[in-house]
């Protein structure tokens, strides 16, 4: 698990997608990048366990990571996310150091860029611009979460599912509007958790969207012929 070299352009791009650093200017972002350290993990190596103290932000540079919830009954763990190059996890630990709510495991040989909480705190203390940018990023995330709560309250289940797929698509490629091809690691149970439904209901709703030509599911990809049409299907 030795340190490896850091791909700076990739690190900048990945940090930009994290809510904590979305509002940070380029010069400050480079200062943050200088505190990143590359760590290598073997196939099936645990990066951290559920209940471990949270002390770092991780960015997947190569390989992939699964985030799982261990079963208290000793059954198979539930996979809640599979993260590939450019994905990040553990970011809120930088702010509060709370225990991890899930376990992260390298699916294959993986290199991650790691920002530890201690150097991050020093950066925040020394740079007023970073503090302001962090607050702006958190406010933007709070607005997004407020919007999501509104969806759960005001939309029916078909609307919630369509709205959630649209949001995932726009996050993946903000400029695309037609013929979107999304990597799709989400299970029906994952989607059920996102919209407050059941796996059986999500299965039926997905089949309905496919029948209407709004989406197409192929193995681990989801295709959206017309994002605008999918968005218009949301019944508020």
Backbone as a ProteinNet text record, in pm:
[ID]
protein_1_A
[PRIMARY]
XXXXXXXXXXXXXXXXXXXXXXXXXXXXXXXXXXXXXXXXXXXXXXXXXXXXXXXXXXXXXXXXXXXXXXXXXXXXXXXXXXXXXXXXXXXXXXXXXXXXXXXXXXXXXXXXXXXXXXXXXXXXXXXXXXXXXXXXXXXXXXXXXXXXXXXXXXXXXXXXXXXXXXXXXXXXXXXXXXXXXXXXXXXXXXXXXXXXXXXXXXXXXXXXXXXXXXXXXXXXXXXXXXXXXXXXXXXX
[TERTIARY]
84.4	0	87.9	188.1	283.1	224.9	284.1	242	279.2	198	226.4	220.9	255	251.5	108.5	90.8	-41.2	-56	-166.9	-201.3	-274.2	-203.1	-253.9	-380.8	-382.9	-501.1	-624	-605.4	-716.6	-762.3	-665.8	-700	-782.5	-743.6	-820.1	-963.8	-975.5	-1108	-1196	-1139.2	-1217	-1261	-1172.1	-1208	-1318.6	-1316.4	-1419	-1559.1	-1568.2	-1698.7	-1746.7	-1659.8	-1696.5	-1759.5	-1871.4	-1944.1	-1856.7	-1763.8	-1680.4	-1589.8	-1553.5	-1454.9	-1510.7	-1641.6	-1701.7	-1687.2	-1678.1	-1671.6	-1530.2	-1431.7	-1294.8	-1224.9	-1149.8	-1079.7	-959.6	-905	-800.9	-675.8	-633.1	-510	-526.8	-641	-665.9	-679.9	-741.5	-758.1	-622	-528.5	-394.2	-327.7	-355.5	-302.2	-359.7	-488.1	-550.6	-488.8	-469.4	-411	-273.4	-198.4	-64.8	-68.1	-183.3	-196.7	-248.7	-283.3	-329.2	-214	-242.6	-144.5	-208.2	-133.5	-184.9	-159.4	-261.5	-248.9	-298.7	-227.1	-264.7	-326.2	-429.6	-498	-505.7	-485.4	-493.7	-639.9	-661.5	-795.2	-855.5	-977.9	-1053.2	-997.3	-905	-854	-954.5	-977.7	-1070.1	-1000.5	-1061	-1006.8	-1042.3	-1166.8	-1206.4	-1331.1	-1352.5	-1468.3	-1578.2	-1700.9	-1810.4	-1775.5	-1790.2	-1757.8	-1618.8	-1530.1	-1397.8	-1412.9	-1324	-1330.5	-1310.2	-1392.7	-1375.6	-1264.7	-1165.7	-1052.1	-998.3	-1071.2	-1015.1	-1120.9	-1090.8	-1162.8	-1082.5	-1152.2	-1087.6	-1140.8	-1051	-1088.6	-1033.1	-1119.1	-1073.6	-1000	-870.3	-790.7	-783.8	-775.1	-778.1	-838.2	-891.3	-957.8	-1101.4	-1157	-1293.7	-1310.8	-1409.3	-1436.1	-1584.2	-1616.9	-1757.7	-1778.7	-1891.9	-1931	-2044.6	-2026.4	-2121.2	-2168.6	-2288.2	-2342.9	-2339.9	-2251.9	-2246.7	-2378.1	-2415.7	-2539.3	-2513.9	-2598	-2579.7	-2605.3	-2677.8	-2706	-2598.8	-2494.5	-2387.1	-2414.7	-2522.5	-2552.6	-2466.7	-2485.6	-2408.6	-2432.1	-2323.4	-2334.7	-2412.2	-2485.4	-2559.4	-2467	-2450.7	-2368.3	-2453.2	-2414.2	-2493.8	-2436.4	-2310.5	-2251.8	-2128	-2105.1	-1980.3	-1917.1	-1794.4	-1730.7	-1611.1	-1608.7	-1499.6	-1416.9	-1326.7	-1234.6	-1309.8	-1260.2	-1318.6	-1420.4	-1470.9	-1568.5	-1496.7	-1567.4	-1507.4	-1601.1	-1544	-1623.9	-1551.4	-1628.1	-1570.9	-1553.6	-1611.1	-1582.4	-1633.2	-1747.3	-1800.5	-1715.3	-1634.5	-1543.9	-1441.6	-1413.5	-1320.7	-1374	-1506.7	-1567.7	-1590.6	-1635.8	-1672.6	-1599.6	-1531	-1457.8	-1546.9	-1676.1	-1767.7	-1732.3	-1777.2	-1749	-1812.4	-1745.9	-1798.8	-1927.1	-2025.7	-2154.2	-2156.9	-2051	-2043.8	-1898.1	-1876.5	-1743.1	-1706.1	-1580	-1531.7	-1424.9	-1440.3	-1351.5	-1306.5	-1178	-1126.8	-1173.5	-1245.6	-1295.8	-1184.2	-1087	-972.1	-852.4	-731	-620.1	-657.4	-646.6	-701.6	-602.2	-596.5	-521.8	-618.8	-610.4	-697.2	-611.7	-661.9	-601.1	-667.4	-586.5	-638	-603	-704.8	-684.3	-721	-621.2	-644.5	-702.5	-772.2	-843.4	-747.1	-635.6	-543.9	-487.5	-428.9	-381.9	-495.5	-613.4	-728.5	-764.9	-764.2	-797.3	-695.7	-568.4	-466.3	-492.1	-530.7	-560.9	-677.5	-781.3	-899.2	-863.2	-779.5	-739.2	-656.4	-574.6	-480.3	-535.2	-646.9	-694.1	-839.8	-865.7	-1004	-1084.7	-1020.2	-1091.6	-1145	-1067.8	-1113.4	-1233.3	-1229.8	-1342.7	-1470.2	-1461	-1578.9	-1629.9	-1536.9	-1576.6	-1642.6	-1592.4	-1653.6	-1796.9	-1817.5	-1953	-2045.2	-1995.3	-2076.8	-2112.8	-2016.7	-2042.8	-2144.5	-2133.8	-2228.7	-2368.9	-2377.8	-2508.4	-2572.4	-2492.1	-2544.4	-2594.1	-2521	-2563.2	-2690.6	-2702.4	-2823	-2944.1	-2926	-3035.6	-3075.2	-2974.6	-3003.8	-3081.4	-3039.2	-3108.3	-3250.3	-3268	-3401.7	-3493	-3437	-3512.6	-3549.6	-3455.5	-3480.9	-3592.3	-3591.2	-3697.1	-3831.2	-3830.7	-3953.2	-4005.1	-3913.8	-3954.2	-4023.6	-3964.2	-4021.7	-4160.1	-4180.6	-4307.5	-4416.3	-4378.7	-4480.3	-4498.3	-4401.3	-4412.8	-4461.5	-4536.8	-4570.3	-4448	-4456.1	-4338.8	-4287.1	-4373.8	-4320.7	-4246.4	-4298.9	-4232.7	-4099.8	-4094.1	-3968.4	-3860.7	-3899.5	-3801.1	-3751.1	-3843.4	-3802.2	-3714.6	-3752.6	-3676.1	-3536.8	-3527.3	-3397.4	-3306.2	-3362.4	-3281.6	-3234.3	-3322.5	-3284.3	-3170.5	-3179.7	-3075.2	-2941.4	-2943	-2819.5	-2759.6	-2845.5	-2798.6	-2736.6	-2800.5	-2748.3	-2618.3	-2604.5	-2478.8	-2366.7	-2398.7	-2297.3	-2252.6	-2346.4	-2313.1	-2410.3	-2375.1	-2468.1	-2509.3	-2425.7	-2454.5	-2538.7	-2540.3	-2607.4	-2759	-2831.8	-2977.8	-3039.4	-2966.4	-3019.4	-2916.4	-2967.8	-2883.9	-2776.5	-2817.1	-2724.5	-2701.7	-2577.3	-2541.7	-2473.6	-2540.6	-2490.6	-2440.7	-2322.2	-2281.9	-2380.5	-2431.2	-2544.5	-2516.2	-2449.3	-2418.9	-2533.2	-2644.4	-2751.5	-2841.2	-2865.3	-2961.9	-3101.7	-3202.1	-3338.1	-3357	-3284.8	-3290.9	-3229.6	-3118.8	-3058	-3159	-3224.6	-3322	-3440	-3482.2	-3592.3	-3556.6	-3431.4	-3387	-3382.8	-3353.3	-3345.3	-3482.7	-3587.1	-3718	-3821	-3780.6	-3873.2	-3977.4	-3938.8	-4031.2	-3978.2	-4030.5	-3984.5	-3917.5	-3838.1	-3771.3	-3873.4	-3981.2	-4082.5	-4147.9	-4174.4	-4234.5	-4139	-4011.6	-3912.2	-3902.4	-3905.9	-3901.6	-4016.2	-4136.4	-4253.2	-4241.4	-4192.7	-4181.5	-4075.4	-3965	-3861.1	-3915.6	-3990.2	-4049.1	-4143.9	-4216.2	-4307.7	-4230.7	-4120.2	-4039.2	-3979.5	-3939.1	-3886.3	-3996.3	-4114.7	-4226.2	-4264.5	-4248.4	-4282.5	-4168.8	-4056.1	-3942.7	-3861.8	-3879.6	-3809	-3669.5	-3649	-3517.3	-3499.8	-3374.6	-3342.4	-3230.9	-3249.3	-3150.1	-3080.2	-2946.8	-2866.7	-2748.7	-2755.9	-2650	-2623.7	-2503.3	-2469.7	-2473.1	-2556.8	-2573.9	-2722	-2751.5	-2887.1	-2882.9	-2967.5	-2971.8	-3096.2	-3077	-3188.7	-3193	-3290	-3295.8	-3317.5	-3403.7	-3438.8	-3457.5	-3358.5	-3364	-3481.5	-3511	-3622.7	-3753.9	-3772.9	-3896.7	-3908.7	-3797.1	-3799.9	-3833.3	-3774.8	-3802.9	-3949.7	-4006.5	-4146.1	-4243.3	-4193.1	-4281.1	-4306.5	-4229.9	-4245.9	-4376.7	-4468.1	-4600.8	-4601.6	-4593.9	-4591.6	-4733.2
-119.3	0	124.3	125.2	235	352.8	471	588.8	576.9	638.2	642.3	785.8	809.8	945.6	994.1	1126.9	1187.9	1254.1	1228.2	1290.1	1420.9	1533.1	1659.7	1706.2	1698.9	1745	1663.9	1533.4	1448.9	1487.7	1514.3	1550.6	1678.2	1778.4	1903.1	1877.5	1801.7	1774.1	1698.9	1599.9	1520.5	1604.4	1687	1771.8	1870.4	1918.2	2011.8	1950.3	1817.5	1751.9	1727	1748.6	1731	1859.7	1847.6	1965	2057.1	2000.9	2083.9	2177.8	2138.4	2215.8	2273	2262.3	2308.1	2458.1	2535.1	2681.2	2735.9	2647.3	2689.2	2739.9	2851.6	2904.5	2816	2834.2	2745.2	2743.2	2859.9	2866.3	2791.5	2811.1	2742.4	2592.9	2556.1	2413.8	2346	2415.2	2358.4	2338.7	2428.9	2412.5	2287.2	2263.2	2141.7	2018.5	2023.8	1909.9	1873.2	1973.8	1947.6	1864.1	1860.1	1781.1	1640.3	1610	1474.7	1375.5	1255.2	1147	1027.5	964.4	847.3	721.4	638.5	512	398.2	288.5	171.3	65.2	-1.2	-106.4	-232.4	-345.4	-472.6	-510.6	-603.3	-655.2	-711.2	-671	-714.2	-658.3	-564.2	-502.3	-400.3	-401.1	-306.3	-172.4	-67.7	67.7	123.3	105	131.5	50.1	22.6	-54	40.1	-8.3	61.7	77.7	199.8	225.6	281.2	271.6	333.7	485.7	555.3	702.2	756.1	851.6	914.9	1017.7	1003.8	1095.2	1138.1	1109.1	1141.6	1142.2	1216.8	1211	1121.6	1034.7	944.2	971.2	972.9	984.5	863	791.4	673.7	720.3	691.6	730.3	616.1	494	377.6	261.3	162.9	51.9	87.7	21.5	49.8	9.4	71.1	51.4	24.5	-71.3	-91.1	-44.4	21.2	66.4	-24.3	-90.9	-194.2	-170	-221.7	-222.6	-366.3	-396.9	-533.7	-573	-700.2	-749.4	-788.7	-740.8	-779.2	-927.4	-991.9	-1135.4	-1222.2	-1158.4	-1234.3	-1276	-1225.1	-1256.5	-1170.2	-1186.8	-1108.7	-959.7	-881.8	-737.7	-677.1	-569.6	-498.3	-395.4	-403.5	-307.2	-183.7	-70.2	51	141	116.9	195.3	124	136.3	92.5	213.8	246	371.4	345	413.3	398.4	526.5	534.1	646.9	780.5	869.2	1002	1015.1	901.7	907.1	932.7	991	1021.1	975	954.3	912.3	954.2	964.2	1001.9	1150.7	1234.8	1378	1445.9	1401.7	1467.7	1441.7	1336.5	1308.4	1420.1	1493.6	1605.3	1711.9	1720.8	1826.4	1785.9	1661.7	1626.5	1505.7	1429	1313.2	1204.7	1205.2	1104.8	965.4	862.4	725	696.1	610.9	572.4	491.2	520.2	450.7	325.1	301.4	184.2	141.1	29.5	-25	-3.9	33.6	52.9	-51.9	-119.3	-229.5	-211.8	-231.8	-228	-352.5	-333.6	-445.9	-511.9	-432.2	-476.5	-393.2	-419.8	-331.8	-186.4	-103.5	32	132.9	248.9	360.5	473.3	526	636.1	755.1	874.1	996.2	1028.1	1050.5	1064.2	1202	1270.2	1396.8	1375.1	1374.6	1351.8	1475.8	1451.8	1560	1662.3	1616.6	1710.1	1814.9	1776.2	1881.7	1966	1906.1	1982.9	2091.4	2058.8	2157.6	2271.5	2238.4	2344	2436.3	2379.4	2461	2555	2504	2585.8	2698.9	2668.8	2771	2881.1	2843.7	2938.9	3015.4	2971.7	3030.1	3074	3203.6	3253.3	3223.4	3227	3200.7	3058.1	2965.3	2827	2812.9	2882.3	2876.5	2926.8	3039.9	3094.8	2999.5	2940.5	2849.3	2724.1	2674.9	2557.6	2587.4	2705.1	2743	2752.9	2813.7	2826.3	2688.9	2597.6	2462.8	2389.2	2404.5	2337.3	2395.8	2526.4	2588.9	2534.1	2520.6	2465.7	2322.9	2243.9	2106.5	2103.6	2194.3	2201.5	2234.7	2325.4	2357.4	2235.8	2160.4	2040.7	1938.7	1920.6	1825.7	1872	2002.6	2056.6	2028.6	2043.8	2012.6	1865.2	1779.6	1635.6	1600.5	1664.8	1641.7	1685.2	1796.3	1840.6	1737.7	1674.9	1569.1	1456.3	1415.2	1304.9	1339.4	1467.5	1509	1531.6	1594.6	1639.1	1547.9	1462.7	1377.5	1238.7	1175.3	1035	950	819.6	733.9	733.9	726	734.2	865.3	975.3	1104	1109.7	1051.3	1050.4	973.3	858.3	777	848.8	902.2	973.6	1093.5	1167.5	1284.6	1245.9	1133.6	1089.4	1047.7	978.1	938.6	1062	1160.2	1285	1353.6	1358.5	1423.8	1352.4	1219.4	1143	1169.2	1174.9	1199.3	1337.3	1437.7	1574.7	1590.8	1517.9	1523.2	1457.4	1348.8	1277.6	1357	1424.3	1501.1	1618.2	1733.8	1847.4	1898.4	1875.4	1932.6	1842	1713.1	1618.4	1623.7	1608	1608.2	1488.5	1427.4	1312.3	1200.3	1078.6	958.8	949.1	969.3	958.1	810.7	776.1	641.5	655.3	606.8	621	488	489.4	372.4	359	238.5	223.6	115.4	154	56	33.2	107	106.1	-17.1	-83.6	-192.6	-135.5	-219.3	-174.4	-140.5	-209.1	-176	-39.3	-7.1	125.5	233.7	215	314.3	325.8	211.9	214.3	300.7	288.5	369.4	517.1	549.6	690	756.4	679.3	742.4	705.2	625.7	590.3	489.7	395.5	291.6	153.9	52.3	-84.9	-132.6	-239	-293.2	-340	-400.9	-450.2	-335.5	-224.9	-109.2	-49.2	-37.9	16.2	-71.2	-203.1	-294	-263.8	-246.3	-218.7	-82.7	17.6	151.7	158.1	87.2	82.9	17.7	-90.7	-157	-63.3	18.4	114.1	220.3	270.4	369.2	310	182.3	114.6	99.9	57.6	38.4	168.4	281	411.3	468.8	396.7	440.8	552.4	574.9	684.1	642.8	514.6	463.8	325	279.3	142.9	95	-19.4	-74.2	-190.5	-181.8	-287.1	-318.5	-435.1	-479.3	-371	-311	-212.5	-71	-49.8	82.4	116.5	244.8	294.6	397.6	380.3	469.7	557.6	686.9	781.9	846.3	809.8	868.2	1019	1066.5	1208.9	1250.1	1321.9	1361.3	1455.1	1542.6	1634.5	1561.8	1456.3	1378.4	1308.8	1256.5	1192.7	1293.8	1413.6	1518.3	1560.1	1567.7	1609.3	1502.5	1380.4	1273.4	1285.4	1370.7	1388.5	1461.8	1399.2	1454.8	1519.4	1651.9	1721.8	1747.2
0	0	0	-88.2	-93.3	-170.2	-146.2	-219	-365.7	-452.2	-594.4	-642.9	-771.3	-826.4	-842.7	-845.4	-856.7	-993.3	-1059.9	-1187.9	-1156.3	-1165.3	-1114	-1185.3	-1317.8	-1391.5	-1351.8	-1335	-1291.7	-1151.5	-1061	-923.4	-919.9	-999.2	-1004.1	-1050.3	-1158.7	-1215.2	-1116.6	-1048	-952.7	-833.4	-780.4	-666.9	-704.6	-828.9	-874.5	-864	-877.7	-873.1	-731.3	-633.5	-493.4	-442.2	-373.2	-327.1	-242.2	-167.5	-80.5	-159.5	-281.8	-358.1	-488.1	-507	-632	-652.1	-542	-551.7	-529.8	-519.9	-489.3	-615.3	-604.5	-721.6	-756.1	-876.2	-927.7	-840.5	-795.9	-716.3	-584.4	-519.3	-393	-415.5	-526.9	-557.7	-575.4	-637.2	-652	-516.3	-422.7	-287.2	-221.8	-242.2	-189.1	-254.2	-385.2	-457.6	-402.9	-358.5	-305.5	-178	-110.3	12.5	-14	-138.4	-171	-170.7	-129.4	-133.8	-202.7	-293.3	-364.3	-281.9	-271.7	-198.3	-286	-283.1	-362.2	-271.2	-323.7	-248	-333.4	-269.6	-339.7	-364.9	-456.7	-483.6	-354.6	-323.1	-204.8	-73.3	-81.5	41.5	93.9	224.3	286	305.7	255.2	269.6	407.2	447.8	586.4	616.2	744.5	789.7	841.3	835.6	901.5	1049.9	1102	1241.6	1264.1	1163.4	1175.9	1179.5	1250.5	1250	1109.5	1069.2	939.1	945	857.9	866.3	730.9	620.2	489.9	380.7	274.2	147.3	53.7	-19.2	-114	-254.4	-353.5	-494.1	-566.8	-638.4	-713.1	-837.8	-845	-961.8	-1063.6	-1015.6	-1103.6	-1026.2	-1099.1	-1032.5	-997.4	-898.1	-854	-708.3	-645.5	-502.3	-484.5	-399.2	-364	-220.2	-198.7	-65.9	-20.7	92.5	134.2	276.7	304.7	440	489.9	586	637.7	702.6	688.5	749.1	894.3	987.5	1128.1	1151.4	1057.7	1071.5	1007.4	953.4	891.9	749.4	688	549.4	457.5	325.7	230.8	253	243.1	260.1	143.5	170.6	66.2	2	-129.9	-202.2	-231.2	-176.1	-195.7	-304.5	-344.7	-453.7	-505.6	-635.5	-696.4	-761.6	-724.1	-762.5	-853.1	-967.6	-1064.2	-1069.4	-1167.1	-1180.2	-1175.2	-1090.1	-1076.8	-965.9	-916.1	-806.8	-674.6	-578.8	-448.9	-338.5	-220.9	-105.8	21.5	131.3	260.6	280.7	190.3	195.7	322.3	375.6	495.2	618.1	613.2	725.3	743.1	635	647.1	741.7	752.3	832.5	976.9	999.7	1137	1194	1111.4	1162.9	1219.8	1183.9	1237.4	1184.2	1255.7	1214.4	1078.5	1000.8	870.5	887.7	804.5	811.8	725.9	647.8	560.9	548.2	480.6	456.7	310.5	283.3	146.6	116.7	2.3	-34.8	-179	-205.4	-342.2	-416.7	-527.3	-605.4	-684.8	-725.8	-803.9	-757.5	-807.2	-769.6	-797.3	-695.2	-701.7	-646.7	-711.3	-655.1	-624.5	-504	-461.1	-418.8	-446.4	-394.7	-261.4	-160.1	-24.1	31.3	82.3	152.6	298.3	385.1	526.4	593.3	702.9	770	832.3	886.4	954	858.5	743.3	651.1	595.4	577.8	530.7	631.3	759.6	861.9	863.5	841.6	834.4	716.5	602.7	485.4	513.4	578.6	609	704.3	802.8	899.8	834.5	734.8	676.5	556.6	499.3	373.5	384.4	403.5	412.7	286.3	169.6	44.6	42	95.8	100.7	194	308.2	401.6	334.4	263.8	196.4	88	14.5	-92.8	-36.6	76.1	138.7	181.2	240.4	282.8	162	52.8	-68.3	-124.6	-123.9	-173.2	-88.2	42.7	131.7	118.1	97.5	76.2	-51.3	-158	-283.2	-263.9	-185.5	-159.7	-75.6	20.1	101.4	14.5	-81	-172.4	-256	-300.1	-379.2	-296.5	-170.5	-84.2	-53	-36.1	-12.3	-131	-252.5	-373	-377.2	-335.2	-335.1	-235.8	-119.1	-21.2	-79.3	-153.8	-218.6	-317.4	-391.7	-484.8	-409.5	-297.1	-220.8	-166.2	-138.4	-77.9	-182.6	-296	-390.5	-512.1	-542.6	-660	-621.5	-713.6	-692.2	-726.7	-703.1	-722.8	-866.8	-968	-1104.9	-1130.7	-1077.8	-1095	-1023.3	-903.6	-828.7	-904.1	-959.3	-1029.7	-1154.9	-1234	-1354.8	-1319.4	-1216.1	-1174.1	-1126.6	-1055.2	-1005.9	-1120.7	-1221.5	-1337.1	-1413.6	-1429.6	-1496.6	-1421.9	-1288.4	-1208.4	-1223.7	-1223	-1239.3	-1377.2	-1479.8	-1615.7	-1628.8	-1570.5	-1580.9	-1504.5	-1395.7	-1320.8	-1401.1	-1471.5	-1548.4	-1669.7	-1737	-1858.1	-1869.3	-1811.1	-1807.1	-1945.2	-2047.8	-2178.6	-2267.6	-2239.8	-2328.6	-2311	-2422.5	-2417.7	-2489.7	-2581.5	-2655.3	-2659.7	-2670.5	-2684.6	-2576.2	-2450.9	-2338.5	-2306	-2282.6	-2238.2	-2102.2	-1997.7	-1861.7	-1808.9	-1746.4	-1669.3	-1554.3	-1530.7	-1439.4	-1334.8	-1223.4	-1119.5	-1021	-1039.2	-939.3	-954.3	-844.3	-842.9	-821.9	-840.7	-814.9	-667	-580.9	-437.3	-411.3	-482.6	-469.6	-506.9	-621.7	-668.4	-573	-517.8	-421.4	-300.7	-254.4	-141.7	-175.3	-301.3	-342.5	-347.6	-383.3	-405.4	-299.7	-200.5	-94	-137	-223.8	-268.9	-235.1	-302.8	-284.2	-411.8	-401.2	-518.3	-621.5	-575.4	-667.3	-744.6	-675.1	-741.5	-843.5	-807.7	-900.5	-1025.1	-1006.7	-1120.5	-1217.3	-1163.9	-1247.4	-1316.1	-1242.4	-1298.3	-1408.1	-1388.9	-1492.3	-1619.6	-1602.5	-1718.6	-1793	-1718.4	-1780.5	-1859.7	-1803.6	-1874.9	-2002	-1994.7	-2112.9	-2217.7	-2175.1	-2267.9	-2337.4	-2269.2	-2327.6	-2411.9	-2419.8	-2500.4	-2439	-2308.2	-2242	-2196.2	-2167.7	-2130.3	-2191.3	-2191.6	-2232	-2140.6	-2078.5	-1985.9	-2054	-2064	-2124.6	-2033.4	-1969.2	-1878	-1774.7	-1775.9	-1673.6	-1729.8	-1830.9	-1889.3	-1898	-1888.7	-1907.7	-2019	-2119.5	-2234.9	-2228	-2254.4	-2255.7	-2393.4	-2478.1	-2612.8	-2611.5	-2520.9	-2518	-2371.6	-2318.5	-2176.9	-2150.5	-2246.7	-2228.6	-2216.1	-2296.5	-2289.1	-2155.5	-2104	-1973.8	-1865.3	-1873.8	-1775	-1779.7	-1899.7	-1912.8	-1861.7	-1845.9	-1795.2	-1645.7	-1578.5	-1434.1	-1408.9	-1334.3	-1307.6	-1170.9	-1168.5	-1039.8	-991.3
[MASK]
++++++++++++++++++++++++++++++++++++++++++++++++++++++++++++++++++++++++++++++++++++++++++++++++++++++++++++++++++++++++++++++++++++++++++++++++++++++++++++++++++++++++++++++++++++++++++++++++++++++++++++++++++++++++++++++++++++++++++++

